[in-house]
Amino acid sequence: MAAPAAAGELLWPLDCVPGEDCSAQIGYPDPDNNGISFDCGKPNYAGHQGTDIGVSPVLATVGVDVYAAAPGTVLWVFDGRSDQCPSSHPDCQEPPANTTGPGKSRGYRVCTPLGPYCGDGTGGGQCYWCFDGGNVVVIRHEKSEGVFATRYDHLKKGSILVRQGDRVSAGQKIAEVGSAGHSSGPHLHFEVWGTGFYQLVDPWAGRCGTNQGPALWKESPPWKNVR
């Protein structure tokens, strides 16, 4: 099934073309947890929250750039975790059951502090979020229609070039791909929040997905901006 023409503004977030210099197999999202991806095929796994783009260990060692998919402000940055997961390293292990709280970060889990991070992001209440990507960047897109924020997981240790509060432009390098956190190998987990904090949306459009169109990508295919 051919994907609908892109009509959004998200750029492909990794400096690689599927089937050429990164994995031909893309792990698609399944935000409604029904085991079916946008194209009526199988998602990466049931309930998968983002798009996984794999690279080889050799390329990851050399360095593959990760880009901001749209302009915005950096909300959170987590760095310093081992990027060689899975392994016996403590940073690659499942955290204790009680590792969910403001600022708690153990094993492959990292958590934000408490802040105005609830609902649609208008500032009401105090919330925190936890991510299992080890080294993570989250960018808020204040002027992007249909995209509240994007999240980038499993980044290479020490490669992150942005800090909380930085303004970034679309296509700006923010880090390099790695295998940090709850990861099976070098890849980028790219997640899109549509209307508020952790309000998952599928950037891919198709008759079997939660997004019936248009796609949120700027190009078709999405990685067209890489070449």
PyMOL commands that set and color helices and strands:
alter all, ss='L'
color gray80, all
select helices_A, chain A and resi 57-62+90-92+222-226
alter helices_A, ss='H'
color red, helices_A
select strands_A, chain A and resi 6-10+26-27+51-54+65-67+72-78+110-111+130-131+136-140+149-153+167-168+173-176+187-193+215-217
alter strands_A, ss='S'
color yellow, strands_A
deselect
rebuild
show_as cartoon
